[in-house]
Amino acid sequence: MSLIVLYRPISEHASSTEQYIKEFHNLHPEVEIKTVDVDSEEGITAAGLYDIVEYPAIIAITDDGRMLDAWMGTLPLMNDVLSRVIAST
């Protein structure tokens, strides 16, 4: 299980998104978090694959790439993300 965070590093949401990622990682270092710029080739591909239309977005995925849940537009409560991660294991 891992998380993909899609966001624009140069945007009004960048600092809050990066702070969220840092805090989440500090509290739950066992959860792999991958950050992806939505304007990169990888970001465009991920957004299309997982139907992401608002940013920032957090996608919880299984080890084989299946999406379990996604949060778009606003950052969710860390406990909501963690509960989804735990429920899938």
Backbone as CSV, one residue per row, in Angstrom:
resi,resn,N_x,N_y,N_z,CA_x,CA_y,CA_z,C_x,C_y,C_z
1,MET,0.836,-1.168,0.000,0.000,0.000,0.000,0.878,1.227,0.000
2,SER,0.498,2.194,-0.804,1.236,3.446,-0.829,0.298,4.592,-1.189
3,LEU,0.824,5.790,-1.063,0.070,6.987,-1.407,0.797,7.735,-2.505
4,ILE,0.029,8.257,-3.438,0.557,9.162,-4.447,-0.065,10.521,-4.168
5,VAL,0.770,11.533,-4.075,0.283,12.896,-3.878,0.550,13.658,-5.171
6,LEU,-0.524,14.049,-5.848,-0.431,14.835,-7.071,-0.680,16.296,-6.721
7,TYR,0.269,17.147,-7.056,0.101,18.575,-6.792,1.051,19.368,-7.663
8,ARG,0.856,20.667,-7.684,1.758,21.556,-8.416,2.728,22.176,-7.418
9,PRO,4.023,21.857,-7.547,5.012,22.398,-6.606,5.099,23.930,-6.625
10,ILE,4.688,24.550,-7.711,4.683,26.011,-7.769,3.224,26.454,-7.864
11,SER,2.581,26.530,-6.694,1.176,26.941,-6.629,0.873,27.444,-5.228
12,GLU,-0.311,27.977,-5.048,-0.700,28.475,-3.724,-0.907,27.346,-2.723
13,HIS,-1.069,26.114,-3.211,-1.276,24.964,-2.326,0.008,24.203,-2.019
14,ALA,1.109,24.596,-2.639,2.350,23.826,-2.518,2.845,23.713,-1.077
15,SER,2.943,24.821,-0.365,3.521,24.753,0.985,2.641,23.946,1.933
16,SER,1.326,24.104,1.846,0.454,23.323,2.735,0.492,21.835,2.369
17,THR,0.585,21.531,1.092,0.680,20.130,0.665,1.985,19.512,1.130
18,GLU,3.082,20.230,0.969,4.381,19.714,1.399,4.447,19.557,2.917
19,GLN,3.834,20.470,3.655,3.781,20.343,5.110,2.955,19.117,5.515
20,TYR,1.843,18.900,4.841,0.980,17.734,5.090,1.782,16.445,4.874
21,ILE,2.502,16.376,3.755,3.299,15.186,3.444,4.345,14.941,4.527
22,LYS,5.028,15.998,4.917,6.069,15.886,5.945,5.484,15.393,7.269
23,GLU,4.371,15.987,7.699,3.737,15.571,8.956,3.230,14.138,8.874
24,PHE,2.602,13.783,7.745,2.100,12.422,7.593,3.257,11.429,7.675
25,HIS,4.345,11.729,6.978,5.504,10.832,7.000,6.106,10.729,8.404
26,ASN,6.168,11.832,9.129,6.703,11.799,10.492,5.845,10.955,11.417
27,LEU,4.535,11.028,11.250,3.620,10.267,12.099,3.508,8.799,11.674
28,HIS,3.647,8.546,10.373,3.440,7.193,9.832,4.530,6.852,8.815
29,PRO,5.759,6.691,9.288,6.866,6.439,8.353,6.748,5.114,7.600
30,GLU,5.882,4.240,8.049,5.713,2.948,7.385,4.932,3.060,6.075
31,VAL,4.245,4.173,5.863,3.455,4.366,4.649,4.321,5.062,3.597
32,GLU,4.457,4.425,2.456,5.232,5.008,1.359,4.423,6.130,0.712
33,ILE,5.056,7.286,0.542,4.405,8.436,-0.078,5.244,8.874,-1.265
34,LYS,4.601,8.935,-2.411,5.284,9.394,-3.622,4.648,10.708,-4.052
35,THR,5.460,11.730,-4.249,4.947,13.013,-4.720,5.169,13.116,-6.221
36,VAL,4.163,13.644,-6.915,4.228,13.758,-8.362,3.696,15.123,-8.775
37,ASP,4.459,15.812,-9.604,4.035,17.091,-10.179,2.956,16.794,-11.219
38,VAL,1.789,17.413,-11.073,0.676,17.129,-11.991,0.989,17.517,-13.429
39,ASP,1.935,18.419,-13.628,2.263,18.862,-14.978,3.368,18.039,-15.637
40,SER,3.918,17.066,-14.913,4.936,16.183,-15.489,4.239,15.085,-16.291
41,GLU,5.009,14.383,-17.093,4.451,13.279,-17.867,3.837,12.223,-16.941
42,GLU,4.553,11.925,-15.861,4.045,10.945,-14.891,2.757,11.438,-14.232
43,GLY,2.699,12.731,-13.921,1.508,13.304,-13.305,0.302,13.282,-14.221
44,ILE,0.516,13.615,-15.474,-0.574,13.592,-16.457,-1.099,12.173,-16.629
45,THR,-0.180,11.217,-16.685,-0.572,9.807,-16.813,-1.354,9.344,-15.585
46,ALA,-0.855,9.654,-14.386,-1.533,9.233,-13.153,-2.911,9.885,-13.039
47,ALA,-3.010,11.165,-13.359,-4.303,11.851,-13.283,-5.316,11.205,-14.215
48,GLY,-4.890,10.854,-15.412,-5.788,10.192,-16.352,-6.161,8.791,-15.917
49,LEU,-5.182,8.049,-15.428,-5.410,6.666,-15.003,-6.384,6.583,-13.839
50,TYR,-6.258,7.511,-12.876,-7.084,7.465,-11.665,-8.218,8.493,-11.664
51,ASP,-8.489,9.120,-12.812,-9.579,10.099,-12.959,-9.486,11.252,-11.961
52,ILE,-8.315,11.798,-11.811,-8.099,12.920,-10.902,-8.311,14.221,-11.679
53,VAL,-9.184,15.083,-11.166,-9.501,16.332,-11.878,-9.281,17.577,-11.021
54,GLU,-8.977,17.404,-9.741,-8.703,18.530,-8.852,-7.412,18.257,-8.093
55,TYR,-6.731,19.354,-7.757,-5.451,19.236,-7.060,-5.425,20.159,-5.867
56,PRO,-4.726,19.811,-4.814,-3.931,18.601,-4.658,-4.824,17.365,-4.537
57,ALA,-4.243,16.231,-4.855,-4.973,14.963,-4.759,-4.081,13.934,-4.071
58,ILE,-4.707,13.095,-3.282,-4.011,11.978,-2.647,-4.712,10.707,-3.103
59,ILE,-3.919,9.774,-3.592,-4.459,8.512,-4.093,-3.859,7.382,-3.271
60,ALA,-4.712,6.573,-2.677,-4.267,5.376,-1.957,-4.336,4.222,-2.944
61,ILE,-3.190,3.567,-3.149,-3.150,2.472,-4.114,-2.564,1.217,-3.485
62,THR,-2.967,0.082,-4.051,-2.416,-1.194,-3.619,-1.055,-1.395,-4.270
63,ASP,-0.357,-2.427,-3.862,0.961,-2.717,-4.416,0.899,-3.036,-5.914
64,ASP,-0.258,-3.525,-6.386,-0.379,-3.827,-7.819,-1.001,-2.673,-8.616
65,GLY,-1.160,-1.497,-7.989,-1.599,-0.304,-8.704,-3.083,-0.010,-8.707
66,ARG,-3.879,-0.816,-8.021,-5.325,-0.549,-7.948,-5.604,0.593,-6.985
67,MET,-6.491,1.492,-7.385,-6.857,2.601,-6.516,-7.849,2.133,-5.461
68,LEU,-7.561,2.431,-4.206,-8.473,2.127,-3.117,-9.367,3.321,-2.809
69,ASP,-8.783,4.506,-2.855,-9.529,5.717,-2.538,-8.740,6.909,-3.056
70,ALA,-9.445,8.022,-3.219,-8.774,9.252,-3.649,-9.481,10.441,-3.012
71,TRP,-8.691,11.437,-2.702,-9.194,12.688,-2.139,-8.697,13.795,-3.054
72,MET,-9.595,14.650,-3.511,-9.229,15.687,-4.473,-9.655,17.070,-4.007
73,GLY,-8.829,18.046,-4.330,-9.185,19.438,-4.104,-8.774,19.996,-2.763
74,THR,-8.976,19.246,-1.715,-8.548,19.649,-0.378,-7.854,18.459,0.276
75,LEU,-6.958,18.758,1.172,-6.235,17.685,1.855,-7.128,17.070,2.923
76,PRO,-7.266,15.749,2.929,-8.121,15.082,3.909,-7.462,15.031,5.282
77,LEU,-8.252,14.697,6.274,-7.683,14.447,7.596,-6.753,13.244,7.507
78,MET,-5.629,13.333,8.172,-4.659,12.243,8.127,-5.264,10.938,8.634
79,ASN,-6.131,11.029,9.628,-6.770,9.815,10.164,-7.663,9.148,9.127
80,ASP,-8.307,9.931,8.259,-9.133,9.351,7.201,-8.270,8.563,6.214
81,VAL,-7.138,9.133,5.850,-6.228,8.452,4.935,-5.667,7.202,5.603
82,LEU,-5.213,7.343,6.818,-4.627,6.213,7.530,-5.638,5.086,7.724
83,SER,-6.876,5.415,8.044,-7.879,4.366,8.239,-8.118,3.589,6.958
84,ARG,-8.033,4.256,5.803,-8.195,3.566,4.526,-6.989,2.670,4.246
85,VAL,-5.814,3.159,4.599,-4.589,2.385,4.415,-4.615,1.141,5.291
86,ILE,-4.993,1.318,6.550,-5.041,0.201,7.493,-6.109,-0.814,7.099
87,ALA,-7.263,-0.327,6.646,-8.357,-1.216,6.265,-7.983,-2.125,5.102
88,SER,-7.062,-1.685,4.264,-6.694,-2.474,3.095,-5.625,-3.515,3.378
89,THR,-4.999,-3.434,4.544,-3.921,-4.395,4.832,-4.415,-5.582,5.588
